[in-house]
Amino acid sequence: MADGRTPRGAGEDDVVPVPAVRPFLVTAGRVAGGAGEASPGRTMPVETQLVATTGGLAALNRLSFEQHDIVAACRVPQSIAEIAARLRLHLNVVRVLAEDLRTAGQLSVHMPDSGITHDASVLRRVIDGLRAIPDSRRVLRDTD
């Protein structure tokens, strides 16, 4: 398997190393934040939302494996972090491929407003919201 996992049917004792595809091969040596991106020198934040366009969905069969998987996953809005985790790809590989797909009109990229993401009150509300979720014993977390 290209992602380095052991093939199905192999037991714990039958570990068969499978070579993974190196990230620089998938991106042809390109790195996130390079020239030609929407904001040269600035990488897309992990919370950037990606959504497949109708053109992207129509072109699914013509895309490379990783590009196909990204566009297919983006039938509903997904963040770069979610896609990287779901597809087991390096975060910067997803950033580079997402920029390629955006340039080709196959993905719509929605970057967050940097003023909002650096607002401490947003972080405080997230922390408070997480603390309001009861654990598996239905007990609320401590409020420091």
HELIX and SHEET records of a PDB file:
HELIX    1   1 PRO A   23  VAL A   26  1                                   4    
HELIX    2   2 THR A   54  ALA A   58  1                                   5    
HELIX    3   3 LEU A   60  ARG A   62  5                                   3    
HELIX    4   4 PHE A   65  ALA A   73  1                                   9    
HELIX    5   5 ILE A   80  LEU A   87  1                                   8    
HELIX    6   6 LEU A   91  THR A  103  1                                  13    
HELIX    7   7 SER A  114  THR A  117  1                                   4    
HELIX    8   8 ALA A  120  ARG A  131  1                                  12    
SHEET    1   A 3 GLN A  78  SER A  79  0                                        
SHEET    2   A 3 GLN A  49  ALA A  52 -1                                        
SHEET    3   A 3 LEU A 107  HIS A 110 -1                                        
END                                                                             
